[in-house]
C-alpha cells in the first residue's frame, strides 16, 4: 500500500497562531514523547513510522508549506509540491502521476489518502491497512474509513450505508454537515462520520485523468496543472462513483480544527513565558510574544497572543472564529522556513518614502539562506548571537555577534550559520514583496567561492 498525506489549510480557524504558511497541523502544542511538545504533522508522521507505513508515504502540499514540513519532519521527507493551490482533486491527481511515472508504482497497487492533521491512536492507522483487503474483496472502486459517531454533530459529513457485508458496508450516499436533529436520525440509521480517509487502486485515478484528457506523466501533468479543475476529490470523484464501500472504525478519532477541541489535548494549560492566570478554571493561554500576559478570574476561555494578533474567546464560541477574521488580511508575521524561523517586529509604510520591515531571524547551525538579490530594496543584517559566513557578490566573509552587513539593492547575498545564529534584518524599499526576490542558487556548495574569507 502507498500512502498520500494531504497537507493544506489556510490557517483561519486557529488564528492568530495559524496562518497561510503555518496551518493548524504545524502548531507545536500537543503532548509528545517524553516531555516534548509536537505538532499534528509530527504526530501523524511519527505514528506512520510506528505502524510501518512511513516508508510508503508521500506528502502532497503547496509551495508555502514545503519549508515548514522539512523543518518539522526532516529534509528528506518525500514531498509532491503543487505549483498553485487547486483543492484536493488536483493535488491527489498530481501525486498519483508522481507515484506512477517517478516512483514506478504498479497501477494495481492500492493507494490510501489521509489528512496530515488527524488526532487518533495508532490502531486507526492499523485499520487503514484493512482498506486494501476491503477494496480487493469487494471489487469496489473506492474504500472509505468511517468513524462510528458518539454524538450527533453538525461539524462533520456522514456516510450513509446501503447494506452490510461481512467485512465492510456498501455506501448509499453522503450527507454533508446536517443539523444536529438530522444527524441524530442518521446515527439511528448507522451512518458514519466521514473522516477524509479513503483508498483506491492507482489505476483508478489514472484512468480518470486519462478520460479527462490529461497526461499521466508527472512532468507533463505538472506543466498543465493550472488546467486541472479546482475542485475537491469528494465532488470530482467520490460523489460520481457508485461502487463505494466503507470500513467502520470504533476507536478514538478527533478533529482538532478549532481552539475548543485543540486545547483539550495541549500538553499543559499555559504555554509561553510570563503567563499569569489566577482564579480561572478551564482556561488555556498560549503566549508567543515577548511581553507578559495576565488573565484574572476568566474561566472556560482560550487566550492566544501571537505575532499575527491576539485572541480572547469563550471556548464554546471559538469555532465561530473563521467568519470574523477575514478582515485581517495581512501578511504572516511569523513563519518557519527550512533554515529556521523569522518574526516580523515592525512593518511601517511611510507615505511617499516606501516601506520598512524589521524582523528577527533565527538560522539553525549548518543551515543557510539561498543566494539571492533584490532589485528594489536595501537590507541590513545585524548579528545578535552565533557565528557564520556571508557571501556578498561572490566574496566570502566570516561574521559573529556584533557584525553589521549592508546589502544595497542589486547585491548578491547569502548567509550560513556555523552555530545557531540570531540576527535582526531591516528591509527598506518602495514596495517590499516576495516578487522582488531573485534566487540565484539554493545550494551553498555551488555558491561558495574558492578564496579565503575575511572577518566582518
N, C-alpha and C positions, 0 to 999 in steps of 0.2 A: 504493500500500500504506500502511495505517495501522499504527502500532506501539503496543502496550501494554507498558510496562515494569512488572513486578511488584516492589514494594519492601516486604518484610515481614521476618519473622525476630524471634526472641525474644532473640538475643544470648547464648546459653548456651555454644556451642562455643568462642568466643573470649573467654570471661571471663578476666581481670577488666576488660578494656578495653571489651568489648561488653556492652550491657545492653538493657533493653526499649525504650529510645529510641535508643540508638546501636548498632544492629546491625552485623554484620561489614562490610556494604557501605560504612560511613561511616568506617572506620579509615584514617587517612592514613599508611600505611606503605609504599605501593608507589612504585616509581620512576616519576616523571612526566616531562614535557617539561623540558628544561634540567636544572637541579639541584633542581627542586621534587619534593616528595612529593605523592601524590594518593591518594584513596580509590578503592575499586572502583566506586562510583557515579559519581564524577567521571571515571574512566577510560572507563566504558561510555558516558556521555553525550558525552564528547569524541569517542569513536570513531564514534558515530552521526552526529555532525556531519561527521566526515571522510569518511563514505561516503554522505552525503546523505539520511539517514533521520531526523535530529533534528527537522526541521520537522513531520514527521507523527507524532511520538511524544508520548504522554501517560503519566504515571506514576500507577499505582494504589497507594495506600498507606493507612496508618492515621493517625489524628489525631496520634499521638505522634511521627510521623516528618516531619510537614509542615515544621516549623521547620528541622530539620537539612537537609532536602532543599533548601529555599530558601537556606539559609546556604551550602551547598556548590555548588549548581548555578545559583543566581541567583533573584531574587524573581519573575521572570516565567516560571519553568518551569511547564508545564501539569500540574496535579495533579487527580486524582479521589480524594476522601477518603472512606474507609469510616467510617460512623458508629460501627461497632464491628468488631472482628476476627472474621471468619466464614470464613476459609480462602479458597482461590484461586477456587473457582467463583463465590461471591457477588461477589468483587472484579472478576472479569472480566465478569460479567453486568452489574454496575452501570456499568462503563466502556463496555461495548457500548451500553447505553442512552444514555450521555453522547454517544458518537460519533454515534448515530442522531438523537437529538432535540435536542441542543445544537449539535453540530458539523455536523449535516445530511449525514452521510456516506451514500452510496448503499448499500442492502442488498447489492448485488452486489460491493462493494469487499472486497478481501482484507485481513484483519487478522492481523498477526503478534504473538504474545505471547512476551516474552523476560524472563528474570530480570535484575535490575539488578546482579547480582554475578558475572557470568561473567568469566573471565580468558582472553581469546582475542586473536588478531590481527585486524586489520581485514578480512582475507579471509573470516573467519567471518560478519561482517555483510553482506559482499557476497553470500555464499551464501544468507543469509536472504532476499534479494530473489528468489532462484530458487524459493522456496516458492510464490510466486504462479503461476508457469508450471506447476509440478508439480500444483498444485491444479486449475488450469483444464484442463490437458491430460488429467489422469487422471479428472476428474469426481468425485473423492473429496470427502468431507465435511471431512476434516482432513488436513493435511500436516505431518509432523514432520521435525525435523532430528535425525539420529542420528550420533553420533561413532564412528568406527572405533576399537575398543579396542586399546590397546597392551599391556595386562596384564590378567590375569583378576582383576578387583577385585570385592569383595563390597559396596562402598560405593554402587554405582550400580544403577539399574534398566536392564533390557535390552529392546530392541525386537527381536522375533523375526520374520524375513522369511518371507513365503509364497512369493513368486516375484519375479523381477526383470523390470522393463520397461526400455526404452531409457534413460529419464531418471530413473527412480525405482524403488523397490521397493514391493510391496504388503505390508502388515503382517498377520501371522497373529495374534499375541498378545503379551503383555508378561510379563516375569518380574521381580519386584521384589527386588533385593538378594540374589542367590543366594550360596551358598557359593563359595569360590574354585575348588573342584573342578568344581562345576556350571557356573560361569562359563567355565572353560576349554572345557567341552563346547559351551556356547552360542557361544563365539567360533569354534569349528570349524564351526558352522552359519551363520557370517557374521552373527551378531547384532550390534546396535549399542548403544552406550550411549545412554540417554535423557537428553538434556541440558536438558529442560524448555523446548524451543523448538518452537512449533507455529503453524499458521496455519489460518484458516477464512474463509469468506465471512461478512460481518457478519450477513446474513440468517439464517445457520445458527443462531447463538446466540440471535438474536431469536426465531426460531421455537420454540426450546426453552423460552425464557421464557414465550412465549405458551401453549404446551402445558401448562406448569406452573401457569397461571392468574395470572401476574404481569403488571403493566402494562409497556409498552415505553417509556413516557415517563420521562425521567430523574428528574424531581422526584417523581413518584408512586412510582417504584421505591425512591428514596431513603427515602421516608416508610415504606415497607414492608420495609426492609432486614432487620429482625430476623426476618422470616418466611422469608427465603431459607434453604435447608438449609445447615448448617455442614459443608461437605464440600469436598474438593479437586476441581478441574476434571478431573483424571485419573479419579477414581472416578465423578463425576456424569456426565461426558460421554464422555471418550476410551474408557473401557472398555465403554461401552454403544453405541459406534459401530463398524460393521463395515467400511465403506469408507474405510480409512485408508491413506495412502501415506507413505513416508519418503524423505528425501534423505540419502545417506551423506556425511559430512564427514570428510575425510582430514587436516585440519590440526590445529594446536595448540588444545586445549581443556582447561582445568584448573579443578577445583573447589577454591577456596582456603578451604574452610569450617572447617579445623582448623589449629592452630598449626604443625604439622609441614609442611604444604604452603604456608601463608601466608609463613612465614619464608624459604622458598626464593626468594621474589620481593620481599623487602624491599630497599629502596634501599641499606641498609647494615646490618651486623650489630648495631650498637648505636644505639639511638635514645633521646634524652633526655640530660639533663645529669648530670654526676658519676657516670659509669659506669666501673668498673674490672674488667677481665677477663683477667688474665694466665694463661698455661699452660692455656688452654682451646681446644679445637678444635670447629668447627661448632656453636658456642653463640651464640644470639641473645638480646639483652637489650633490653627496652623499659622505660624509666623515666619515668612521668608524675608522679612525686612530687617534692617539693622537698627530698628527702633523698638522699644518695648510695647507690648500690648497688654492692657489691663481690662478685665471683664469682671464686673462685680454683680453678683446676685441675679444673673441671667441664666435660666435653665432651658434645657431642650433646644439648644441653639448650636449653630455652626458659625464660627468666625474665622475668616481666612484673609490674611494680609500678604499680598504678593506684589511683585513689580508691576503687574498689569492692573492692579486695583485692590479694593477692599470689599469683602462681602460680610454682611451681618444678616443672618437669616434664621427664623424659626425652622427647625428641621422638617416639620410637616409640610411646609410650602417651598422647600428648597428645590423640589422638582419643577417648579414654575420658572426657574431662573432663566432658561433659554429665551423665553419670549420677551424678557426685559433688557437683555444686554446687547441686542443687535445694534443699539445706538453707539456702543463703544467700539467703533470700527477703527481701531488704532493698530499700529504695527506691534508685534510681540515685544515686550520689554525684557523678556528672559528667554534664552534658547540654549539648548545643549547641542554641541557640534562634535564632530569626530575627534577634534583636538582638545575639547574641554567644554567651557560654557562662557556666556557673557551676560551681563546685566546692564541695561541702559540706566544710567544715573540721571541723565538730563537730556531733553530734546527741546530745543528752542528755535523758533523761526523768527528771524529779525526782518521786519518789513524793509525791503529794498537791499538787504545785505545777506540774504541766503539763510542757511540753516547751520546749526551746530549740534552735534550729538556727542555726549560724553558717556563712555561705557567702561565698565570694569570687566576685565577678561582674565580667565584662568586657563593656562595651557599646561597640560599634563606632561610629565617627563617623557622625552623622546617623541612627542607629538609636534606638529608644525602647521602653520597656515600656508596655504598654497602661494606659489609665486604669481603675483598679480600686479596690476596697475589700475589707476583711476584717471580718467581724463578731466574730471570736473571737480575733484575735491582734494584738499590737502589733509594730511594726517599727522598726528604727533603721538608717539608712544613714550610713556614714562614707566620704566621698570620698577615695580614695587618690591618684589621678592623673587628669588631664584636666579638662575644663570642660563644663558643660551647663546644662540647665534642669530645674526640678522644679515640678510643679503640685500644690498641696495645697488641696483644697476650693475649686477654681476660682481660686486665687491663684497667680501665676507668680513664681518665684524663680530667680536665677542661682546656680549652685553651682560650686565649684572644689576643688582639693586642700585638705583640712582641714575642709571644710564637714561639719556633722553635722545630719541631718534626723530629727526624731522624728515617727513616724506612729502615733498611737493607733488602736485598733480603731474602725472606722466611718469613718475619714478617707479621702476620695477622693484618690488619688495617682497620679502618673506621673512618669517621668524620661526625658529625652532627652540624648544625648551630642552636644556640638558637636565635640569632638575625641575620640579614643579615650579611654575612661574605664574605670577600675577602682574598685571600691568593696567595702566589707565590709557585709553585711546581717545583722542579728540579728533573728530571729523568736522571739517568745515568746507562748505561749498554752496553754490547756488541752489542745487537740489541734491539731496542725499538719498540714493536708492540703490538697489541691487543691480539695476541696469547699468550702473557705472562701475561694474567690476569686470575687468578683462583678465581671466585666468590664463596664465602662460603655461604653467606646469603644476601637476598635483604630486609629483614625486621629488622629494628633497634630493635624492642622489642624482637626479637629472639636472638640477639647477645649481648644485654645489660647485663653485669654482675650484680650480686646481691650484690656487695660490694660497699663501698663508694668510691668516686672519689678523685683524687689527682690533684692539680693545677700545670700545667707546666709553 
